[in-house]
Amino acid sequence: MVRPFSAWFFKFELTGVSGNIKISFKLVLIKDKLPMILKYVFLVVFMFPVLPIIYIEGKIIQYRIKKLSEAKGNSGTAGHEYKRNKSILFIGESTMAGVGIAEHQEGFAGTLAKELSSRLKIKISWKVNAKSGFTAKQVTRFIVPEIEENHYDLIIVGLGGNDAFTIRNPNKWIRHIKELIAHLNQKFDEAPIAFLNLPPIKEFPAFSPLMKLTLGNLVLILNEALKKFTSGQSKIYFNPELIHLEKWIQKNEQIKDLKDFFSDGVHPSELTYQLWAKDFSEFLLLQKELKNHLIFG
């Protein structure tokens, strides 16, 4: 029996004075079950000669895009009419910090709390402790120790973008995730932990084709690693579904352009935070054990 193969294709086009110069780089016949660390090595080998270009493009993007503030109002309550009260903590990078919107109430945290409250008929108190630019290691080191509370019924974690930007290898990524989970379990008595989908770097309008190709593929490797690690773990949940904005456009007639999903070409717009939260709430409600925990626990 012939095993299926998947191929990675990398292609550049450079335009010179005397015409078009095409430089092609191709990795073929990479097995679907090839260890993730080897996929990472292949990708880094490809990236190495173009890292200066990626660095310069990143600096240009930073110069062109104005620095957006994190959202204000990092706590709130949804479902005041219900008696049973549950609490949710949101931690992570810029997605959780609400970069690009004014208030968390209208962003991911507030929307997810409202969705779960409405569907489960429970009161939800929520709080955000997040920082733009942070990696998994930094969240463990700087954010978790600063959280004053010692009880939450659910912890939502949004990470992956900055770990991809630092070209984190999947083994170290998972080691940092394990350390984060260990610290959360110790501090919050093994409360359920749910990891958000990793950001769709390949769809960032502000990124160049080269950045989408390299960093976009790297985040897919981290996604695969996190999926493998969390599979079958008790009280640990991860939505590995890749975000395809074209599908979201089909579901929402008010969106006419992919740029409507972003506040600055990189960070989500208010509408995207809300759509993402609603989508993630559907994932959480499909987890029977977690759902029962929130209703009856």
N, C-alpha and C positions, 0 to 999 in steps of 0.2 A: 504494500500500500504506500502510495506517495504522500508524504506529509505536506500540508499546505505551507507556502512561504509567503511572507509579506516583504515588500521592498520599500526602501526609503529612497527618495530621489531629491537631490539638492541641485539647484541650477541657478546660475547667475548670468546676467547679461550686462556687459560693460560697453558703452558707446565710445569709440575712439574717433580721432580726427579723420582717419582714412576709411571709416566704415564701422560696421558692427563687429565687435569682438565678443565671441561667446566662450565663456569658461564654464565647463560642466564638471560637477562632482557627483558621483553616484555610489551609493551603498546598496548592493543587491543581495537577494537571497538571505535575508535575515529572518530566522525562524520566529514564529509568533511566540514561542516559549523560550526564547533566548533570555538569559538572566538580565534583569533590569540594569544591573551595574555595567554589563557589557554594552547595552544599548546606550547607556550614559557615556561610556568611554568612546564609542563610535561617534557620538554627537559632539563630544568635547574635542576630539581629534579634528573633526570638520570645522568646529568653531574657532580653534586656536589661531589660525592665520587671519581670521577676519575679526578677532576680538577688538583690535584698535578701531576698526570701522564701527562696530557695534557701540563701543565706548563713546566715540565722537557723535554718533547719531543720538545716543542717549542724552548727551550734554546739550545737543541742539534742541531736543524735545523739552528738556528742563528749562531752557532759555525761552522757548516759544510759549510754553504753557504756564500760565500764572499759577502760583502756589495757592491751592484752595485750603480753607480751614476745615477742621473737623467739626462735626455737628455738635450743637449745644443740647442741653437737657438730657443728661445721660441716664435718667431713670424715669419710670412712669408706671401706670397701672391701667390695665384693660379689663373690662367686664365688672364694673363696680356693682352691678345688680346681682351678681352671683355671690353666694356665701363661701363656697369652697375656694380657698386661696392657694395658688401655687406660685413659685418664683423661678425666674429664668435669668441666667447670667450670660452675657455676650462678651466674648474676648477675641482678640486677634489683631489683624492688620487694618489697613485703611477701609476695607469693606465694612468691618464692624465699627470702625471709628466714625463712619458716616461722612467721609470726605466727599465734598461736592453738594451737600444739602445743608439746610439751615438747622433743622431740628431732628433729633432721633425719632421723635413721635411720628414723623411722616416718612421715616426711612425704614431700614430693614428691621431693626429691633421693634419699633412701635407697630409696624404692620404685621410682623409675625405674631406678636403678642395678641393683637386684635383678632387675627385669623384663628388662632388656637382657642382663644377665649370664646369666640362665637361658636365654633364647631363643637367644643367640649363642654360648654356651659359652665365654665369656671372663671374665677377671678385670677388674673395673672399680674404679678408685680415683677417688673423687669429692670435690669441695670446693665449698663455698658461700661466695660473697662478695656479699652483698646487703644492702640497707638499706630498711626500711619507710619509705614516704613519698617515695622517690626517683623522679625522672623520668628519661627517657632521657638528657637532658643532664647530670644530676647523676651518673648511673652512669658516664658517660664521664669526667667531670671528677674525681670523688672516689674511685670504686671501682677502675676499671681501672688507674690508676697505682700503687695500693697492692698489687696482686697480685704476689707475689714470684716465682712460677713463670713460666717463659717457654715452656712447652709444654703443650698439651692436645690430645687427639684429637677432642674435640667440646665446643662451648660452647653451653649452653642459656640463653636470655634470656627472662625474664618481665617484661614492661612493659605500659604502656597505661592502667592504672587512674588513676594520679596525673597522667598527661598529660591525661586526660579531665577530671579534677577541676580542673585549671588552665585548662580551656577552650582547650587547644592547637589551633591550626588545623592542618589536615592537611599543608600544605606545610612548616611549621616542624617538625612531628612527623617527617616523612620526612627533613628536613635533619639533625635530631638523630640519627636512626637511621643515616644515612649516616656521620656523624661517629663514632658508636659502632663501626660495622663497620670503618671505617678504622683506628681505634685498636686494635681487636682483631686485625685482620689484621697490623698492624705488630708488635704485641707477641707474637702467637702464630703467626706464619708462615702466615697464611691457613688456620687450622684451620676446619673446617666449623662454621657457626653456625645454630642452630635456634631460631626464635622460637615461644614458647608462645602458645596461643589467648589472646586478650584476655579480661579478666574479664567475667562476665555481670552487669553493673551493673543491668540491668533486673530481675534476680531477687533483689537484695539485700533481705532482709526488713526491715532497719532503715531503708531509704530510703523517703521519702514518694513518693506517685505522681508529684508534680511533678519530683522528683530523678530518678526512674526514667525519666520521659519525656524530660527534657532531657539529662542526663548519659548516660543509656542510649543515646540516639540519637547522641550525640557519639562514644561509643566505637565505634559501628557505622561511623561515617565514618572514624575512625582505622584500624579493621580493614580497610575497603575500600582505604584508601591504602596500607597495608602489604602487602596482597595484591597490588596492582598493582605496587608497587615490587619485591617479591621474586620475582615471576613470571619464570621463565626465567634467574634469576641462578645462577651457578655457586657451589656450596658454601654457598648461603644458602637456608634452608628456613623455611617458615611454615605453620602449621596454621590456616587461616582459618575453620575450621568453628565456627559459633556454638555456645556451650554452652547446651543446653536441659536443665534439671535434671529435668523431667518424664520425659525419655527415660532419664536415669540411674536414676530411680526404677523404671521398667519393667524395667530390667536387674538391679536389686538388690532382692530381696524384703525385706532387713533394714531398708530405708529406708521409713519410713511417712509422713514429713512433710518438706516442703521445708526447714524449720528445721534438720533434722538435717544439712544440708549446711554449716551455718555455726557457727562457734564463738562469734560475737558479733553475728550479723546482717549482718556485712560480710565478715569474713575466713573462709576455709574451715575446716571441722572436719578432724580427722585423717582421717576416712573420705573426705572430699572430696579431700584432697591425694592420697590413695592411688588413688582412682578416676581422678582427673585424670592422674596419672602413668602409670597403666596405659593409659588412653586415648591419651596422647601417645606412649607407647612403640609402640603399634600404628601410629601415623602415621609415626614414624621408621623402623620396619621396612619400610614400604612404599616408602621412598626407596632404590632399588636401589644407586645410587652410594654413598650414605652407609653403607648396610649392608655393602657390600663393603669400604669403607674401615675400618670397625670390625673386620671379621673378618680381612682380609688385609693392611690397610695398615700 
